[in-house]
Amino acid sequence: MSDQGILCLDIGSGTQDVLYFLDGQELENCPKFVLPSPAMQVSKRIAELDSAGQSIYFYGRNMGGGFFRTLRKCLDKGLRAAIHPDAAYSLSDSLDRIRELGLEIARHCPYGYCPVYLSDYDPGFWQSFLVQAGLGYPRLILACAQDHGFHPNSSNRLGRFEIWRKFLMKSGGHVEKLIFSSPPQEMTRLVSLKESIGSGFVADTGAAALLGALFVPEVEELSKEKGICVVNVGNSHAVAFLVHAGRVHGILEHHTGLLNGQRLWEQLELFRQKRLNSEQVFEDKGHGCLILESASGIDFRAVFVLGPRRRMLEGYDCRFLCPGGDMMLAGCFGMLKGYYLFRGQAL
């Protein structure tokens, strides 16, 4: 099979969702996969080595910390573990915090320790996997992951929302600015991801979800004429966007686990009416909310919902989306949409 494909990855905490886009191929016939996430693969390896009584040395890059609970459980049981400082930021922005967890910071693997590689993207894995699937190595890689930024001495919640604030204030909310060929340095996970894929584009998973909604032609067309609200109800974060005419005019982000359907809908109502502020959301243990003055006079009545926990909003006045016919791959379709928007081309 041709090696001219575009590999689109949505790297979550539990799964990584994959689209192998082939130019000239009907979208329905492009290969698609839902695989265990890199973090879940690391978690499994930790448990195996711990059961064997083996000490572990982590090395590699900053990646998603979805293996943290397994690691902490094993450390509490007496696991001896060390970690390279570059890989340590997978677990915390503070090396002192890493040491408090019981890990040694070491630039070289201690004698007798088993090395475990950390990375959101492993070229060796993908070369092997794609060969087994009968696919050539892609000409382009588009990948998204959730990035909290780097803020060792401040609130994790405030730090992540500051990334959204900069997007709105410095980029004017233009949707094509949600995808990066060179991510901002404070987005340390995306910087590592871009280095791992070598060439291509990266984005935050929340941004990819919004772009996935705009992948649906009727949603994009409606957003050009009227304001819309796009909500991604993820496993850990719920993020909503006010969108009109190719721009994001407001962003709200909260923690899904602290919400039920009624509470989320109430916040969305206030958000769409421009009556919600960041202090209210932060005090409610969320990340924040920012609505630009450009939202004034725009009616954001239509609500479109995606995400693995979207059923929280079942029964409310909203529409569930299924970009490309597969909701699980919404982020992948979003990365593809974002890439073409970045290039100023129609998909």
Secondary structure, DSSP 8 states (H G I E B T S, - for coil): --S--EEEEEE-SSEEEEEEE-TTS-GGGS-EEEEE-HHHHHHHHHHHHHHTT--EEEEE-----TTHHHHHHHHHTT--EEE-HHHHTTT-S-HHHHHHHTEEE-SS--TT-EEEEE-S--HHHHHHHHHHTT----SEEEEEE------TTS-HHHHHHHHHHHHHHHSTTBGGGGSBSS--TT-HHHHHHHHHH-SEEEE-HHHHHHHHHHTSHHHHHHHHHS-EEEEEE-SSEEEEEEEETTEEEEEEEEEGGG--HHHHHHHHHHHHTT---HHHHHHTTS-EEEE-GGGTT----EEEEESTTGGGGTTSS-EE--GGG-GGGHHHHHHHHHHHHHTT---
